[in-house]
Amino acid sequence: MIEYLKGTLTDLTPTLAVVECSGVGYGVNISLNTYAAIQGKQEVKVWIYEAIREDAYQLWGFCTKLERELFLLLVTVSGIGASMARVILSAMTPSELCTVIRDENDKLLKQVKGIGPKAAQRIIVELHDKIATLDVDYAQPRDGGSPFSNGINKEVMEEAIAALTMLGFSPGPTQKAVQQILHDEPDASVERVIKLGLKML
């Protein structure tokens, strides 16, 4: 069992990190939160969850043990698989998610693409008591930031479109959403564009 990987970050996208340890490069699926936390770093440590199935062997990586714990709790909820858990943890920080569950704020949960009223209620009901055992620094969910200056960054646009497409969204609507976001906030970071895209698509 792999508990964590500590090594050189050789490649990074908003959904995948390649961590080299002793000459072996491990492809690790990550959330947007982990992407933001390790971006720009050379040496990283990511906590690992191994998903082993008959047809696939995947590594999921997290910048904190709390994020991993939340991922593992989310995938125990009926109808929430690993990919959807990643989308949820890309739309909110761990502390924001815990706050939403603690406060039974299904309205915010339903803003995440793919989470309907029933799924939001299942997450809240099934995880409400479980998150009480976690070491959480509760925070109020962010409302999103402010407008920026003019000019669209094509690199940010392309990276955001690629990340959202890898998360399972159709390329056409994704491109339109990203372009609209960057039209409104031209200097938005990749992380911000993806977070807004997850709410729009």
C-alpha positions in Angstrom: 0.0 0.0 0.0 1.3 3.4 -1.0 0.7 6.0 1.8 2.3 9.0 0.1 4.7 9.9 -2.7 7.6 12.3 -2.1 9.7 13.3 -5.0 10.2 15.6 -8.0 7.2 17.1 -9.8 8.1 16.5 -13.4 4.8 17.3 -15.1 1.6 19.0 -13.9 -1.9 19.7 -15.3 -5.0 20.7 -13.4 -6.0 17.0 -13.3 -2.8 15.0 -13.3 0.6 15.3 -11.6 3.7 13.2 -12.5 5.9 12.6 -9.4 9.3 11.0 -9.9 10.5 8.9 -7.1 13.8 7.0 -7.4 13.7 7.1 -11.2 10.0 6.0 -11.5 7.4 8.5 -12.6 4.0 8.0 -11.0 1.0 9.5 -12.8 -1.3 10.8 -10.0 -4.9 12.0 -10.5 -5.4 15.2 -8.6 -8.1 17.8 -7.7 -7.9 21.5 -8.5 -7.1 22.1 -4.8 -4.0 19.9 -5.0 -3.0 21.4 -8.3 -3.1 24.9 -6.8 -1.2 23.8 -3.7 1.7 22.1 -5.6 1.9 24.4 -8.7 5.3 25.9 -9.1 7.0 23.5 -6.7 9.9 21.2 -7.6 9.7 18.8 -4.7 6.3 17.7 -3.6 4.6 15.3 -1.2 1.2 13.9 -2.1 -1.0 11.6 0.0 -2.1 8.6 -2.0 -5.3 6.6 -2.5 -4.9 3.5 -4.7 -7.9 2.5 -6.7 -7.4 -1.0 -8.0 -10.0 -2.6 -10.3 -9.9 -5.5 -12.7 -9.6 -3.1 -15.7 -7.6 -0.3 -14.1 -5.0 0.7 -11.5 -5.2 4.4 -10.6 -3.4 6.6 -8.1 -5.3 9.6 -6.6 -3.1 12.2 -4.9 -3.9 14.9 -2.4 -1.9 17.8 -0.9 -3.3 17.1 2.6 -4.5 14.1 4.6 -7.8 16.0 5.2 -8.5 16.2 1.4 -7.8 12.5 1.1 -10.1 11.7 4.0 -12.9 13.7 2.4 -12.3 12.0 -0.9 -12.6 8.6 0.8 -15.8 9.6 2.5 -17.3 11.0 -0.7 -16.8 7.8 -2.6 -18.7 5.8 0.1 -21.9 7.8 -0.8 -24.1 6.0 -3.2 -23.8 7.5 -6.7 -20.5 9.4 -6.0 -17.6 7.8 -7.8 -13.9 8.9 -7.8 -14.4 11.3 -10.7 -17.3 13.0 -9.2 -15.5 13.2 -5.8 -12.7 15.0 -7.7 -15.1 17.4 -9.2 -16.5 18.3 -5.8 -13.1 18.7 -4.3 -12.2 20.9 -7.3 -15.2 23.1 -6.8 -14.6 23.6 -3.1 -11.7 23.5 -0.7 -11.8 20.8 2.0 -12.8 23.4 4.7 -15.5 24.8 2.4 -16.9 21.3 1.8 -16.9 20.5 5.5 -18.7 23.8 6.2 -21.3 23.1 3.6 -22.0 19.6 5.0 -22.0 20.8 8.6 -24.4 23.6 7.8 -26.5 21.3 5.6 -26.2 23.8 2.8 -27.5 21.6 -0.1 -28.0 24.8 -2.2 -24.2 25.2 -2.5 -23.6 21.5 -3.1 -26.2 21.5 -6.0 -24.1 24.2 -7.7 -21.5 21.5 -8.5 -22.0 20.0 -11.9 -23.6 16.5 -11.6 -24.9 17.0 -8.1 -28.7 17.0 -8.0 -31.0 17.5 -5.0 -31.0 13.8 -4.1 -27.2 13.4 -4.3 -26.7 16.6 -2.3 -29.0 15.3 0.4 -27.2 11.9 0.5 -23.8 13.6 0.9 -25.1 15.8 3.8 -27.0 13.0 5.6 -24.4 10.3 5.2 -21.3 12.5 6.0 -22.7 15.0 8.5 -21.7 13.0 11.5 -18.5 11.6 10.0 -16.9 14.9 9.3 -17.2 15.7 13.0 -14.3 13.4 13.6 -12.0 15.2 11.2 -9.6 17.9 12.1 -11.1 20.8 10.1 -10.4 24.5 10.1 -13.9 25.6 9.2 -14.2 28.5 6.8 -17.0 30.3 5.0 -17.3 29.3 1.4 -15.8 31.8 -0.9 -18.0 33.9 -3.1 -15.5 34.1 -5.9 -13.2 37.1 -6.3 -13.4 40.3 -8.4 -13.1 41.5 -12.0 -9.7 41.9 -13.6 -8.2 43.9 -16.4 -8.6 43.5 -20.1 -6.9 40.9 -22.4 -7.5 37.1 -22.7 -4.7 34.7 -21.8 -4.8 32.0 -24.4 -2.6 29.7 -22.3 -5.0 29.9 -19.4 -7.9 29.3 -21.7 -6.4 26.2 -23.3 -5.4 24.7 -20.0 -8.8 25.4 -18.4 -10.6 23.9 -21.4 -8.3 20.8 -21.3 -8.8 20.3 -17.6 -12.6 20.6 -17.8 -12.8 18.3 -20.7 -10.7 15.7 -18.8 -13.2 16.1 -15.9 -15.9 14.9 -18.3 -17.5 18.0 -19.8 -18.2 18.4 -23.5 -15.6 20.4 -25.4 -18.1 22.7 -27.2 -20.0 24.1 -24.1 -16.7 24.0 -22.2 -15.0 26.3 -24.7 -17.9 28.8 -24.6 -18.0 28.8 -20.8 -14.2 29.4 -20.5 -14.3 32.2 -23.1 -17.1 33.9 -21.3 -15.3 33.6 -18.0 -12.1 35.1 -19.4 -14.1 37.8 -21.1 -15.5 38.8 -17.8 -12.2 38.2 -15.9 -9.4 38.4 -18.4 -6.6 38.0 -15.8 -8.2 35.1 -13.9 -6.0 32.2 -13.0 -6.5 28.7 -14.4 -7.7 27.6 -11.0 -10.3 30.3 -10.9 -11.5 29.7 -14.5 -12.0 26.0 -13.7 -13.8 26.7 -10.5 -16.2 29.1 -12.3 -16.5 26.6 -15.1 -17.6 23.9 -12.8 -20.5 26.1 -11.7 -21.5 27.2 -15.2 -21.4 23.9 -17.1 
